[in-house]
Amino acid sequence: MTRTPAPRLDAIGLVVSDMAASLAFYRLLGLEPPAGSEAAPHAEATLPNGLRVLWDTEETMRSFDPQWTRPEAGERIGLAFRCDGPAAVDSLYTALTEAGYRGHLKPWDAVWGQRYAVVLDPDGCGVSLFADAA
């Protein structure tokens, strides 16, 4: 019997209400969408491991799925960024909140052995920052 190769995760897509605001936030986290993408309906960045992060505006979603509506409450997906160490979690949380982004959970030492924090992106999605505890 011939086995079909398993599909591989290639991309994570985010639907955004304001492309420029979203790209500015994720650039502070080290993602590198192309310059000039702020006015585009779609943008993407490829990570060193080949995984892509995709951004599409709400209007783009409605262009091919007229029934699409913005989720009313709760998160359906979360992104987590590993930092170099506990101090890097604190530093990045501070940099993001000082840049005007909303902190959701200030850095703390989690019982599962990590330094952990959560910042909200421009659309209110929680983005976790973490590192192994010292």
N, C-alpha and C positions, 0 to 999 in steps of 0.2 A: 504494500500500500504506500503510495506517495504522500508524504506529509506536505501540507502547505505551510510555508514559513509563517511564524507568528507575526502579526503586525507589531511595529515598534512605535512607541510614543515619539512623535516628531515635533509637536508644537503645543503650546498652551495659549489659548486665545482669551483676550480680555475685551469686553464691550465697554466703551468709554463714552461719557457725555461730552467731554472736552479733550480733544486729542492733545493740544499743546500742554495743558495742565498735567495730563497723565504722563506724557513723555518727559516733562521736566522732573516729575517725581521719580520715575524709574531711572532716569539718567543719574540722579543722585545715588542710586543703588548700584550703579556700575553697568547698567544695560546701555547699549549703544545703537539705537535706531538711527537711520541715516539723517543727516542734516537736511532740513527742509520738510521733514515728515509732519511737522506740526499742522500744516494745512491740508494734509492728505486724508482721505477717508479710511485708509489702511496703512499700517506701518508694521515693520517687524525687525527684530534683532536676533542674531544667531549667537548663542553662547559658545564658549570654547569646546564644550562636549558635543556640539552639533544641535542641541535642542533649541528650538526657536520660540520666542515670545511674540505673539501677534496682538496688535491693537486694531479694533474696528470701531468706528463711530456707531452710535445708535441708528443714525440715518442709513448707514451701510447695511446694518442688520435688516432694517425694514425694507430695503431695496429688493432683497431676495426672499424675505419672510415677512409679508405684510401683517401677519398676526403677532409678530414679536412685540413684547412689552417689557419694560424694565421691571426686574423683580422688586416687589414691594418691601420685603423685610428679610433679614437673615442673609448669610453668605452661603454660596454654593461651592465656592472653591477658595482656597487660601494659598498664598505664595509664602515661602519661607526662605530667608537668605542667611546662609551660614557666614558668620564673621570670624576673623582670625583669633579672637579671644574675648574674654569678658569685657575688657576695657574698650574693645572695638564696638561691642553692642552698645555700651553706654555712649560712646562718642558718636556713633551713627544716629542713634535715637535723638541725641541733642542736636546734631546738625539738621536732621529732618524737621524737628519741631521748631527750631529757630528759623528755618526757612519757611515756616508758616503752615506746615502740615500738622494735622491733629494727632497727638499721641492718644493711644487707647489704653495701653497698659505700660506703665513706666518700667524700666529694667528692674528685674528681680532675679534672685537665685531660686530657680524652680526645684521642686523636690525630685525631679527626674534627672538632676545633675547637669543642668544647663543654665547659663545666664540668658534670660529671655525678655523680650519686649515686643509690643505690637504698635505699629503706626498705621493710620488710615490713609489710603491713597485718595486722590481727588474725588473718586466716586464712592468713598466710604468703605472700601474693601479693606479688611485687615491684612496687613503685611507683617509677618513675624520676622524678627531679627533674633538670632541665637548663636551661641557658641558653647562648646563644652566648658564646664566649670573649671576653674583653676585647680 
